[in-house]
Amino acid sequence: MSAAEILEQIRNLPFREQREVAEQILEECGAFDDELSSEQIAELERRADRLRRNPEAGIPWDQVRAQLKERLRHGRPCPAK
């Protein structure tokens, strides 16, 4: 079975199972570290504070998800900030 065929089968799984497969692959293929660094925590706190001060600047999750799906479907990377 090719990698493309395996990926297609994974895409047909429910999201929760897709995530389980991805996590298991990461654990088996290398160290899986889901702990955030202090820099990452500080950045998340900075972004959350900015959004609390200016909530209209946020993008609804449904819109973000639709944009990500569209980019993934066309193989385009997400823009860097």
PDB file with SEQRES, HELIX, SHEET and CRYST1 records, atoms N, CA, C and O in Angstrom:
SEQRES   1 A   81  MET SER ALA ALA GLU ILE LEU GLU GLN ILE ARG ASN LEU          
SEQRES   2 A   81  PRO PHE ARG GLU GLN ARG GLU VAL ALA GLU GLN ILE LEU          
SEQRES   3 A   81  GLU GLU CYS GLY ALA PHE ASP ASP GLU LEU SER SER GLU          
SEQRES   4 A   81  GLN ILE ALA GLU LEU GLU ARG ARG ALA ASP ARG LEU ARG          
SEQRES   5 A   81  ARG ASN PRO GLU ALA GLY ILE PRO TRP ASP GLN VAL ARG          
SEQRES   6 A   81  ALA GLN LEU LYS GLU ARG LEU ARG HIS GLY ARG PRO CYS          
SEQRES   7 A   81  PRO ALA LYS                                                  
HELIX    1 AA1 ALA A    3  ARG A   11  1                                   9    
HELIX    2 AA2 PHE A   15  CYS A   29  1                                  15    
HELIX    3 AA3 SER A   38  ARG A   53  1                                  16    
HELIX    4 AA4 PRO A   55  ALA A   57  5                                   3    
HELIX    5 AA5 TRP A   61  ARG A   73  1                                  13    
CRYST1    1.000    1.000    1.000  90.00  90.00  90.00 P 1           1          
ATOM      1  N   MET A   1       0.851  -1.174   0.000  1.00  0.00           N  
ATOM      2  CA  MET A   1       0.000   0.000   0.000  1.00  0.00           C  
ATOM      3  C   MET A   1       0.898   1.238   0.000  1.00  0.00           C  
ATOM      4  O   MET A   1       1.873   1.302   0.749  1.00  0.00           O  
ATOM      5  N   SER A   2       0.572   2.203  -0.827  1.00  0.00           N  
ATOM      6  CA  SER A   2       1.383   3.414  -0.934  1.00  0.00           C  
ATOM      7  C   SER A   2       1.058   4.395   0.190  1.00  0.00           C  
ATOM      8  O   SER A   2       0.024   4.289   0.850  1.00  0.00           O  
ATOM      9  N   ALA A   3       1.962   5.349   0.391  1.00  0.00           N  
ATOM     10  CA  ALA A   3       1.733   6.381   1.402  1.00  0.00           C  
ATOM     11  C   ALA A   3       0.480   7.183   1.058  1.00  0.00           C  
ATOM     12  O   ALA A   3      -0.280   7.558   1.951  1.00  0.00           O  
ATOM     13  N   ALA A   4       0.259   7.449  -0.233  1.00  0.00           N  
ATOM     14  CA  ALA A   4      -0.932   8.202  -0.644  1.00  0.00           C  
ATOM     15  C   ALA A   4      -2.203   7.439  -0.291  1.00  0.00           C  
ATOM     16  O   ALA A   4      -3.190   8.041   0.134  1.00  0.00           O  
ATOM     17  N   GLU A   5      -2.188   6.130  -0.463  1.00  0.00           N  
ATOM     18  CA  GLU A   5      -3.364   5.324  -0.120  1.00  0.00           C  
ATOM     19  C   GLU A   5      -3.603   5.308   1.383  1.00  0.00           C  
ATOM     20  O   GLU A   5      -4.742   5.378   1.844  1.00  0.00           O  
ATOM     21  N   ILE A   6      -2.525   5.217   2.135  1.00  0.00           N  
ATOM     22  CA  ILE A   6      -2.653   5.234   3.598  1.00  0.00           C  
ATOM     23  C   ILE A   6      -3.212   6.577   4.059  1.00  0.00           C  
ATOM     24  O   ILE A   6      -4.112   6.629   4.897  1.00  0.00           O  
ATOM     25  N   LEU A   7      -2.672   7.661   3.507  1.00  0.00           N  
ATOM     26  CA  LEU A   7      -3.161   8.992   3.877  1.00  0.00           C  
ATOM     27  C   LEU A   7      -4.637   9.155   3.536  1.00  0.00           C  
ATOM     28  O   LEU A   7      -5.388   9.754   4.305  1.00  0.00           O  
ATOM     29  N   GLU A   8      -5.054   8.630   2.395  1.00  0.00           N  
ATOM     30  CA  GLU A   8      -6.462   8.735   2.013  1.00  0.00           C  
ATOM     31  C   GLU A   8      -7.344   7.980   3.009  1.00  0.00           C  
ATOM     32  O   GLU A   8      -8.426   8.449   3.360  1.00  0.00           O  
ATOM     33  N   GLN A   9      -6.886   6.819   3.461  1.00  0.00           N  
ATOM     34  CA  GLN A   9      -7.650   6.069   4.455  1.00  0.00           C  
ATOM     35  C   GLN A   9      -7.717   6.831   5.779  1.00  0.00           C  
ATOM     36  O   GLN A   9      -8.759   6.856   6.434  1.00  0.00           O  
ATOM     37  N   ILE A  10      -6.615   7.445   6.162  1.00  0.00           N  
ATOM     38  CA  ILE A  10      -6.589   8.222   7.404  1.00  0.00           C  
ATOM     39  C   ILE A  10      -7.546   9.403   7.296  1.00  0.00           C  
ATOM     40  O   ILE A  10      -8.250   9.714   8.257  1.00  0.00           O  
ATOM     41  N   ARG A  11      -7.582  10.061   6.147  1.00  0.00           N  
ATOM     42  CA  ARG A  11      -8.486  11.204   5.955  1.00  0.00           C  
ATOM     43  C   ARG A  11      -9.950  10.806   6.085  1.00  0.00           C  
ATOM     44  O   ARG A  11     -10.791  11.645   6.407  1.00  0.00           O  
ATOM     45  N   ASN A  12     -10.261   9.555   5.841  1.00  0.00           N  
ATOM     46  CA  ASN A  12     -11.645   9.085   5.942  1.00  0.00           C  
ATOM     47  C   ASN A  12     -12.046   8.735   7.375  1.00  0.00           C  
ATOM     48  O   ASN A  12     -13.214   8.453   7.644  1.00  0.00           O  
ATOM     49  N   LEU A  13     -11.079   8.754   8.294  1.00  0.00           N  
ATOM     50  CA  LEU A  13     -11.380   8.473   9.704  1.00  0.00           C  
ATOM     51  C   LEU A  13     -11.990   9.706  10.361  1.00  0.00           C  
ATOM     52  O   LEU A  13     -11.797  10.824   9.884  1.00  0.00           O  
ATOM     53  N   PRO A  14     -12.725   9.509  11.451  1.00  0.00           N  
ATOM     54  CA  PRO A  14     -13.179  10.660  12.240  1.00  0.00           C  
ATOM     55  C   PRO A  14     -11.959  11.432  12.756  1.00  0.00           C  
ATOM     56  O   PRO A  14     -10.887  10.858  12.943  1.00  0.00           O  
ATOM     57  N   PHE A  15     -12.133  12.730  12.983  1.00  0.00           N  
ATOM     58  CA  PHE A  15     -11.009  13.576  13.386  1.00  0.00           C  
ATOM     59  C   PHE A  15     -10.270  13.027  14.603  1.00  0.00           C  
ATOM     60  O   PHE A  15      -9.039  13.025  14.630  1.00  0.00           O  
ATOM     61  N   ARG A  16     -11.002  12.566  15.599  1.00  0.00           N  
ATOM     62  CA  ARG A  16     -10.372  12.055  16.818  1.00  0.00           C  
ATOM     63  C   ARG A  16      -9.420  10.897  16.493  1.00  0.00           C  
ATOM     64  O   ARG A  16      -8.320  10.823  17.042  1.00  0.00           O  
ATOM     65  N   GLU A  17      -9.842  10.002  15.607  1.00  0.00           N  
ATOM     66  CA  GLU A  17      -8.991   8.873  15.224  1.00  0.00           C  
ATOM     67  C   GLU A  17      -7.812   9.337  14.369  1.00  0.00           C  
ATOM     68  O   GLU A  17      -6.718   8.783  14.474  1.00  0.00           O  
ATOM     69  N   GLN A  18      -8.025  10.347  13.527  1.00  0.00           N  
ATOM     70  CA  GLN A  18      -6.909  10.899  12.748  1.00  0.00           C  
ATOM     71  C   GLN A  18      -5.833  11.419  13.687  1.00  0.00           C  
ATOM     72  O   GLN A  18      -4.641  11.196  13.471  1.00  0.00           O  
ATOM     73  N   ARG A  19      -6.264  12.112  14.725  1.00  0.00           N  
ATOM     74  CA  ARG A  19      -5.323  12.671  15.696  1.00  0.00           C  
ATOM     75  C   ARG A  19      -4.580  11.564  16.435  1.00  0.00           C  
ATOM     76  O   ARG A  19      -3.377  11.676  16.670  1.00  0.00           O  
ATOM     77  N   GLU A  20      -5.282  10.504  16.800  1.00  0.00           N  
ATOM     78  CA  GLU A  20      -4.643   9.376  17.482  1.00  0.00           C  
ATOM     79  C   GLU A  20      -3.570   8.748  16.602  1.00  0.00           C  
ATOM     80  O   GLU A  20      -2.483   8.423  17.081  1.00  0.00           O  
ATOM     81  N   VAL A  21      -3.874   8.575  15.307  1.00  0.00           N  
ATOM     82  CA  VAL A  21      -2.894   8.019  14.377  1.00  0.00           C  
ATOM     83  C   VAL A  21      -1.677   8.931  14.289  1.00  0.00           C  
ATOM     84  O   VAL A  21      -0.539   8.464  14.347  1.00  0.00           O  
ATOM     85  N   ALA A  22      -1.919  10.229  14.149  1.00  0.00           N  
ATOM     86  CA  ALA A  22      -0.820  11.190  14.038  1.00  0.00           C  
ATOM     87  C   ALA A  22       0.053  11.182  15.291  1.00  0.00           C  
ATOM     88  O   ALA A  22       1.280  11.202  15.198  1.00  0.00           O  
ATOM     89  N   GLU A  23      -0.584  11.155  16.463  1.00  0.00           N  
ATOM     90  CA  GLU A  23       0.184  11.148  17.706  1.00  0.00           C  
ATOM     91  C   GLU A  23       1.011   9.873  17.836  1.00  0.00           C  
ATOM     92  O   GLU A  23       2.158   9.921  18.280  1.00  0.00           O  
ATOM     93  N   GLN A  24       0.441   8.739  17.454  1.00  0.00           N  
ATOM     94  CA  GLN A  24       1.183   7.477  17.559  1.00  0.00           C  
ATOM     95  C   GLN A  24       2.375   7.477  16.608  1.00  0.00           C  
ATOM     96  O   GLN A  24       3.456   7.014  16.972  1.00  0.00           O  
ATOM     97  N   ILE A  25       2.188   7.992  15.396  1.00  0.00           N  
ATOM     98  CA  ILE A  25       3.300   8.068  14.448  1.00  0.00           C  
ATOM     99  C   ILE A  25       4.399   8.963  14.999  1.00  0.00           C  
ATOM    100  O   ILE A  25       5.578   8.618  14.924  1.00  0.00           O  
ATOM    101  N   LEU A  26       4.021  10.109  15.551  1.00  0.00           N  
ATOM    102  CA  LEU A  26       5.023  11.011  16.115  1.00  0.00           C  
ATOM    103  C   LEU A  26       5.759  10.371  17.278  1.00  0.00           C  
ATOM    104  O   LEU A  26       6.973  10.529  17.403  1.00  0.00           O  
ATOM    105  N   GLU A  27       5.045   9.653  18.125  1.00  0.00           N  
ATOM    106  CA  GLU A  27       5.680   8.991  19.259  1.00  0.00           C  
ATOM    107  C   GLU A  27       6.652   7.912  18.800  1.00  0.00           C  
ATOM    108  O   GLU A  27       7.719   7.747  19.391  1.00  0.00           O  
ATOM    109  N   GLU A  28       6.295   7.181  17.758  1.00  0.00           N  
ATOM    110  CA  GLU A  28       7.135   6.087  17.289  1.00  0.00           C  
ATOM    111  C   GLU A  28       8.300   6.566  16.426  1.00  0.00           C  
ATOM    112  O   GLU A  28       9.329   5.895  16.347  1.00  0.00           O  
ATOM    113  N   CYS A  29       8.148   7.702  15.792  1.00  0.00           N  
ATOM    114  CA  CYS A  29       9.175   8.192  14.865  1.00  0.00           C  
ATOM    115  C   CYS A  29      10.101   9.231  15.489  1.00  0.00           C  
ATOM    116  O   CYS A  29      11.059   9.668  14.851  1.00  0.00           O  
ATOM    117  N   GLY A  30       9.839   9.612  16.672  1.00  0.00           N  
ATOM    118  CA  GLY A  30      10.680  10.613  17.312  1.00  0.00           C  
ATOM    119  C   GLY A  30      10.055  11.066  18.602  1.00  0.00           C  
ATOM    120  O   GLY A  30       8.928  10.702  18.935  1.00  0.00           O  
ATOM    121  N   ALA A  31      10.786  11.844  19.301  1.00  0.00           N  
ATOM    122  CA  ALA A  31      10.305  12.344  20.587  1.00  0.00           C  
ATOM    123  C   ALA A  31       9.098  13.241  20.353  1.00  0.00           C  
ATOM    124  O   ALA A  31       9.131  14.146  19.519  1.00  0.00           O  
ATOM    125  N   PHE A  32       8.064  12.986  21.078  1.00  0.00           N  
ATOM    126  CA  PHE A  32       6.849  13.796  20.993  1.00  0.00           C  
ATOM    127  C   PHE A  32       6.773  14.615  22.259  1.00  0.00           C  
ATOM    128  O   PHE A  32       6.516  14.091  23.343  1.00  0.00           O  
ATOM    129  N   ASP A  33       6.996  15.892  22.111  1.00  0.00           N  
ATOM    130  CA  ASP A  33       6.991  16.778  23.270  1.00  0.00           C  
ATOM    131  C   ASP A  33       5.875  17.793  23.098  1.00  0.00           C  
ATOM    132  O   ASP A  33       5.988  18.724  22.300  1.00  0.00           O  
ATOM    133  N   ASP A  34       4.801  17.610  23.847  1.00  0.00           N  
ATOM    134  CA  ASP A  34       3.679  18.532  23.714  1.00  0.00           C  
ATOM    135  C   ASP A  34       3.686  19.611  24.785  1.00  0.00           C  
ATOM    136  O   ASP A  34       2.711  20.347  24.935  1.00  0.00           O  
ATOM    137  N   GLU A  35       4.781  19.707  25.528  1.00  0.00           N  
ATOM    138  CA  GLU A  35       4.909  20.764  26.518  1.00  0.00           C  
ATOM    139  C   GLU A  35       5.287  22.067  25.821  1.00  0.00           C  
ATOM    140  O   GLU A  35       6.132  22.080  24.925  1.00  0.00           O  
ATOM    141  N   LEU A  36       4.662  23.147  26.233  1.00  0.00           N  
ATOM    142  CA  LEU A  36       4.976  24.449  25.663  1.00  0.00           C  
ATOM    143  C   LEU A  36       6.190  25.057  26.349  1.00  0.00           C  
ATOM    144  O   LEU A  36       6.377  24.911  27.557  1.00  0.00           O  
ATOM    145  N   SER A  37       7.006  25.737  25.567  1.00  0.00           N  
ATOM    146  CA  SER A  37       8.146  26.440  26.147  1.00  0.00           C  
ATOM    147  C   SER A  37       7.641  27.720  26.817  1.00  0.00           C  
ATOM    148  O   SER A  37       6.507  28.143  26.595  1.00  0.00           O  
ATOM    149  N   SER A  38       8.487  28.320  27.629  1.00  0.00           N  
ATOM    150  CA  SER A  38       8.093  29.573  28.285  1.00  0.00           C  
ATOM    151  C   SER A  38       7.855  30.671  27.245  1.00  0.00           C  
ATOM    152  O   SER A  38       7.001  31.536  27.437  1.00  0.00           O  
ATOM    153  N   GLU A  39       8.615  30.634  26.139  1.00  0.00           N  
ATOM    154  CA  GLU A  39       8.412  31.606  25.071  1.00  0.00           C  
ATOM    155  C   GLU A  39       7.047  31.413  24.400  1.00  0.00           C  
ATOM    156  O   GLU A  39       6.360  32.384  24.086  1.00  0.00           O  
ATOM    157  N   GLN A  40       6.663  30.154  24.186  1.00  0.00           N  
ATOM    158  CA  GLN A  40       5.364  29.880  23.568  1.00  0.00           C  
ATOM    159  C   GLN A  40       4.222  30.309  24.487  1.00  0.00           C  
ATOM    160  O   GLN A  40       3.232  30.879  24.028  1.00  0.00           O  
ATOM    161  N   ILE A  41       4.357  30.039  25.762  1.00  0.00           N  
ATOM    162  CA  ILE A  41       3.332  30.445  26.732  1.00  0.00           C  
ATOM    163  C   ILE A  41       3.211  31.962  26.753  1.00  0.00           C  
ATOM    164  O   ILE A  41       2.102  32.497  26.754  1.00  0.00           O  
ATOM    165  N   ALA A  42       4.338  32.655  26.770  1.00  0.00           N  
ATOM    166  CA  ALA A  42       4.314  34.125  26.774  1.00  0.00           C  
ATOM    167  C   ALA A  42       3.645  34.659  25.505  1.00  0.00           C  
ATOM    168  O   ALA A  42       2.884  35.624  25.570  1.00  0.00           O  
ATOM    169  N   GLU A  43       3.918  34.045  24.362  1.00  0.00           N  
ATOM    170  CA  GLU A  43       3.308  34.487  23.112  1.00  0.00           C  
ATOM    171  C   GLU A  43       1.797  34.248  23.138  1.00  0.00           C  
ATOM    172  O   GLU A  43       1.034  35.113  22.708  1.00  0.00           O  
ATOM    173  N   LEU A  44       1.360  33.105  23.627  1.00  0.00           N  
ATOM    174  CA  LEU A  44      -0.078  32.830  23.720  1.00  0.00           C  
ATOM    175  C   LEU A  44      -0.768  33.807  24.665  1.00  0.00           C  
ATOM    176  O   LEU A  44      -1.873  34.272  24.384  1.00  0.00           O  
ATOM    177  N   GLU A  45      -0.118  34.120  25.785  1.00  0.00           N  
ATOM    178  CA  GLU A  45      -0.684  35.084  26.720  1.00  0.00           C  
ATOM    179  C   GLU A  45      -0.762  36.473  26.098  1.00  0.00           C  
ATOM    180  O   GLU A  45      -1.741  37.191  26.304  1.00  0.00           O  
ATOM    181  N   ARG A  46       0.261  36.856  25.339  1.00  0.00           N  
ATOM    182  CA  ARG A  46       0.274  38.155  24.669  1.00  0.00           C  
ATOM    183  C   ARG A  46      -0.885  38.249  23.665  1.00  0.00           C  
ATOM    184  O   ARG A  46      -1.590  39.256  23.602  1.00  0.00           O  
ATOM    185  N   ARG A  47      -1.063  37.178  22.885  1.00  0.00           N  
ATOM    186  CA  ARG A  47      -2.139  37.171  21.893  1.00  0.00           C  
ATOM    187  C   ARG A  47      -3.516  37.193  22.560  1.00  0.00           C  
ATOM    188  O   ARG A  47      -4.422  37.885  22.097  1.00  0.00           O  
ATOM    189  N   ALA A  48      -3.670  36.435  23.646  1.00  0.00           N  
ATOM    190  CA  ALA A  48      -4.954  36.411  24.358  1.00  0.00           C  
ATOM    191  C   ALA A  48      -5.265  37.786  24.939  1.00  0.00           C  
ATOM    192  O   ALA A  48      -6.402  38.251  24.862  1.00  0.00           O  
ATOM    193  N   ASP A  49      -4.262  38.438  25.519  1.00  0.00           N  
ATOM    194  CA  ASP A  49      -4.469  39.792  26.061  1.00  0.00           C  
ATOM    195  C   ASP A  49      -4.883  40.763  24.962  1.00  0.00           C  
ATOM    196  O   ASP A  49      -5.791  41.573  25.151  1.00  0.00           O  
ATOM    197  N   ARG A  50      -4.214  40.679  23.813  1.00  0.00           N  
ATOM    198  CA  ARG A  50      -4.537  41.563  22.690  1.00  0.00           C  
ATOM    199  C   ARG A  50      -5.978  41.329  22.223  1.00  0.00           C  
ATOM    200  O   ARG A  50      -6.692  42.282  21.908  1.00  0.00           O  
ATOM    201  N   LEU A  51      -6.400  40.072  22.180  1.00  0.00           N  
ATOM    202  CA  LEU A  51      -7.760  39.763  21.738  1.00  0.00           C  
ATOM    203  C   LEU A  51      -8.792  40.212  22.771  1.00  0.00           C  
ATOM    204  O   LEU A  51      -9.875  40.668  22.402  1.00  0.00           O  
ATOM    205  N   ARG A  52      -8.470  40.089  24.057  1.00  0.00           N  
ATOM    206  CA  ARG A  52      -9.396  40.572  25.094  1.00  0.00           C  
ATOM    207  C   ARG A  52      -9.592  42.085  24.990  1.00  0.00           C  
ATOM    208  O   ARG A  52     -10.694  42.590  25.205  1.00  0.00           O  
ATOM    209  N   ARG A  53      -8.519  42.802  24.658  1.00  0.00           N  
ATOM    210  CA  ARG A  53      -8.617  44.260  24.534  1.00  0.00           C  
ATOM    211  C   ARG A  53      -9.328  44.687  23.250  1.00  0.00           C  
ATOM    212  O   ARG A  53      -9.911  45.769  23.193  1.00  0.00           O  
ATOM    213  N   ASN A  54      -9.281  43.845  22.231  1.00  0.00           N  
ATOM    214  CA  ASN A  54      -9.833  44.205  20.928  1.00  0.00           C  
ATOM    215  C   ASN A  54     -10.514  42.976  20.313  1.00  0.00           C  
ATOM    216  O   ASN A  54     -10.020  42.438  19.322  1.00  0.00           O  
ATOM    217  N   PRO A  55     -11.645  42.521  20.884  1.00  0.00           N  
ATOM    218  CA  PRO A  55     -12.271  41.271  20.432  1.00  0.00           C  
ATOM    219  C   PRO A  55     -12.730  41.286  18.973  1.00  0.00           C  
ATOM    220  O   PRO A  55     -12.802  40.228  18.348  1.00  0.00           O  
ATOM    221  N   GLU A  56     -13.038  42.445  18.424  1.00  0.00           N  
ATOM    222  CA  GLU A  56     -13.493  42.487  17.031  1.00  0.00           C  
ATOM    223  C   GLU A  56     -12.360  42.186  16.050  1.00  0.00           C  
ATOM    224  O   GLU A  56     -12.616  41.976  14.865  1.00  0.00           O  
ATOM    225  N   ALA A  57     -11.124  42.161  16.520  1.00  0.00           N  
ATOM    226  CA  ALA A  57      -9.980  41.854  15.655  1.00  0.00           C  
ATOM    227  C   ALA A  57      -9.867  40.355  15.394  1.00  0.00           C  
ATOM    228  O   ALA A  57      -9.138  39.939  14.494  1.00  0.00           O  
ATOM    229  N   GLY A  58     -10.578  39.542  16.170  1.00  0.00           N  
ATOM    230  CA  GLY A  58     -10.501  38.095  16.007  1.00  0.00           C  
ATOM    231  C   GLY A  58     -11.265  37.615  14.785  1.00  0.00           C  
ATOM    232  O   GLY A  58     -12.088  38.336  14.221  1.00  0.00           O  
ATOM    233  N   ILE A  59     -10.975  36.383  14.387  1.00  0.00           N  
ATOM    234  CA  ILE A  59     -11.646  35.736  13.267  1.00  0.00           C  
ATOM    235  C   ILE A  59     -12.414  34.551  13.835  1.00  0.00           C  
ATOM    236  O   ILE A  59     -11.847  33.760  14.590  1.00  0.00           O  
ATOM    237  N   PRO A  60     -13.694  34.411  13.489  1.00  0.00           N  
ATOM    238  CA  PRO A  60     -14.471  33.279  14.001  1.00  0.00           C  
ATOM    239  C   PRO A  60     -13.840  31.938  13.599  1.00  0.00           C  
ATOM    240  O   PRO A  60     -13.301  31.802  12.501  1.00  0.00           O  
ATOM    241  N   TRP A  61     -13.915  30.957  14.496  1.00  0.00           N  
ATOM    242  CA  TRP A  61     -13.305  29.654  14.260  1.00  0.00           C  
ATOM    243  C   TRP A  61     -13.805  29.025  12.961  1.00  0.00           C  
ATOM    244  O   TRP A  61     -13.008  28.437  12.230  1.00  0.00           O  
ATOM    245  N   ASP A  62     -15.089  29.131  12.653  1.00  0.00           N  
ATOM    246  CA  ASP A  62     -15.612  28.540  11.426  1.00  0.00           C  
ATOM    247  C   ASP A  62     -14.910  29.108  10.195  1.00  0.00           C  
ATOM    248  O   ASP A  62     -14.638  28.384   9.237  1.00  0.00           O  
ATOM    249  N   GLN A  63     -14.620  30.397  10.228  1.00  0.00           N  
ATOM    250  CA  GLN A  63     -13.923  31.032   9.104  1.00  0.00           C  
ATOM    251  C   GLN A  63     -12.472  30.560   9.028  1.00  0.00           C  
ATOM    252  O   GLN A  63     -11.969  30.279   7.940  1.00  0.00           O  
ATOM    253  N   VAL A  64     -11.804  30.472  10.165  1.00  0.00           N  
ATOM    254  CA  VAL A  64     -10.418  29.998  10.194  1.00  0.00           C  
ATOM    255  C   VAL A  64     -10.353  28.574   9.658  1.00  0.00           C  
ATOM    256  O   VAL A  64      -9.509  28.258   8.819  1.00  0.00           O  
ATOM    257  N   ARG A  65     -11.244  27.716  10.144  1.00  0.00           N  
ATOM    258  CA  ARG A  65     -11.254  26.313   9.716  1.00  0.00           C  
ATOM    259  C   ARG A  65     -11.498  26.210   8.217  1.00  0.00           C  
ATOM    260  O   ARG A  65     -10.830  25.427   7.542  1.00  0.00           O  
ATOM    261  N   ALA A  66     -12.434  26.980   7.683  1.00  0.00           N  
ATOM    262  CA  ALA A  66     -12.718  26.944   6.247  1.00  0.00           C  
ATOM    263  C   ALA A  66     -11.492  27.385   5.444  1.00  0.00           C  
ATOM    264  O   ALA A  66     -11.172  26.790   4.415  1.00  0.00           O  
ATOM    265  N   GLN A  67     -10.813  28.426   5.916  1.00  0.00           N  
ATOM    266  CA  GLN A  67      -9.612  28.903   5.211  1.00  0.00           C  
ATOM    267  C   GLN A  67      -8.504  27.845   5.246  1.00  0.00           C  
ATOM    268  O   GLN A  67      -7.822  27.630   4.243  1.00  0.00           O  
ATOM    269  N   LEU A  68      -8.324  27.193   6.380  1.00  0.00           N  
ATOM    270  CA  LEU A  68      -7.293  26.152   6.483  1.00  0.00           C  
ATOM    271  C   LEU A  68      -7.604  24.973   5.574  1.00  0.00           C  
ATOM    272  O   LEU A  68      -6.717  24.466   4.886  1.00  0.00           O  
ATOM    273  N   LYS A  69      -8.855  24.537   5.567  1.00  0.00           N  
ATOM    274  CA  LYS A  69      -9.241  23.427   4.689  1.00  0.00           C  
ATOM    275  C   LYS A  69      -8.991  23.774   3.232  1.00  0.00           C  
ATOM    276  O   LYS A  69      -8.511  22.942   2.462  1.00  0.00           O  
ATOM    277  N   GLU A  70      -9.317  25.006   2.853  1.00  0.00           N  
ATOM    278  CA  GLU A  70      -9.098  25.441   1.476  1.00  0.00           C  
ATOM    279  C   GLU A  70      -7.607  25.422   1.133  1.00  0.00           C  
ATOM    280  O   GLU A  70      -7.220  24.950   0.065  1.00  0.00           O  
ATOM    281  N   ARG A  71      -6.790  25.926   2.024  1.00  0.00           N  
ATOM    282  CA  ARG A  71      -5.339  25.928   1.786  1.00  0.00           C  
ATOM    283  C   ARG A  71      -4.792  24.507   1.695  1.00  0.00           C  
ATOM    284  O   ARG A  71      -3.971  24.216   0.826  1.00  0.00           O  
ATOM    285  N   LEU A  72      -5.234  23.633   2.572  1.00  0.00           N  
ATOM    286  CA  LEU A  72      -4.759  22.255   2.555  1.00  0.00           C  
ATOM    287  C   LEU A  72      -5.211  21.539   1.282  1.00  0.00           C  
ATOM    288  O   LEU A  72      -4.458  20.749   0.713  1.00  0.00           O  
ATOM    289  N   ARG A  73      -6.426  21.810   0.839  1.00  0.00           N  
ATOM    290  CA  ARG A  73      -6.938  21.173  -0.369  1.00  0.00           C  
ATOM    291  C   ARG A  73      -6.095  21.558  -1.582  1.00  0.00           C  
ATOM    292  O   ARG A  73      -5.896  20.746  -2.485  1.00  0.00           O  
ATOM    293  N   HIS A  74      -5.604  22.786  -1.602  1.00  0.00           N  
ATOM    294  CA  HIS A  74      -4.826  23.263  -2.739  1.00  0.00           C  
ATOM    295  C   HIS A  74      -3.316  23.197  -2.492  1.00  0.00           C  
ATOM    296  O   HIS A  74      -2.526  23.651  -3.320  1.00  0.00           O  
ATOM    297  N   GLY A  75      -2.926  22.632  -1.358  1.00  0.00           N  
ATOM    298  CA  GLY A  75      -1.500  22.477  -1.077  1.00  0.00           C  
ATOM    299  C   GLY A  75      -0.748  23.753  -0.848  1.00  0.00           C  
ATOM    300  O   GLY A  75       0.467  23.803  -1.040  1.00  0.00           O  
ATOM    301  N   ARG A  76      -1.458  24.806  -0.435  1.00  0.00           N  
ATOM    302  CA  ARG A  76      -0.798  26.082  -0.180  1.00  0.00           C  
ATOM    303  C   ARG A  76      -0.465  26.200   1.297  1.00  0.00           C  
ATOM    304  O   ARG A  76      -1.291  25.868   2.148  1.00  0.00           O  
ATOM    305  N   PRO A  77       0.727  26.666   1.608  1.00  0.00           N  
ATOM    306  CA  PRO A  77       1.066  26.861   3.022  1.00  0.00           C  
ATOM    307  C   PRO A  77       0.314  28.050   3.608  1.00  0.00           C  
ATOM    308  O   PRO A  77      -0.115  28.949   2.885  1.00  0.00           O  
ATOM    309  N   CYS A  78       0.168  28.039   4.891  1.00  0.00           N  
ATOM    310  CA  CYS A  78      -0.450  29.163   5.582  1.00  0.00           C  
ATOM    311  C   CYS A  78       0.548  30.307   5.613  1.00  0.00           C  
ATOM    312  O   CYS A  78       1.751  30.074   5.734  1.00  0.00           O  
ATOM    313  N   PRO A  79       0.067  31.543   5.506  1.00  0.00           N  
ATOM    314  CA  PRO A  79       0.993  32.678   5.518  1.00  0.00           C  
ATOM    315  C   PRO A  79       1.642  32.838   6.892  1.00  0.00           C  
ATOM    316  O   PRO A  79       1.002  32.640   7.925  1.00  0.00           O  
ATOM    317  N   ALA A  80       2.902  33.193   6.883  1.00  0.00           N  
ATOM    318  CA  ALA A  80       3.616  33.450   8.140  1.00  0.00           C  
ATOM    319  C   ALA A  80       3.287  34.843   8.618  1.00  0.00           C  
ATOM    320  O   ALA A  80       3.046  35.744   7.814  1.00  0.00           O  
ATOM    321  N   LYS A  81       3.276  35.023   9.929  1.00  0.00           N  
ATOM    322  CA  LYS A  81       2.995  36.342  10.494  1.00  0.00           C  
ATOM    323  C   LYS A  81       4.279  37.083  10.691  1.00  0.00           C  
ATOM    324  O   LYS A  81       4.270  38.221  11.159  1.00  0.00           O  
TER     325      LYS A  81                                                      
END                                                                             
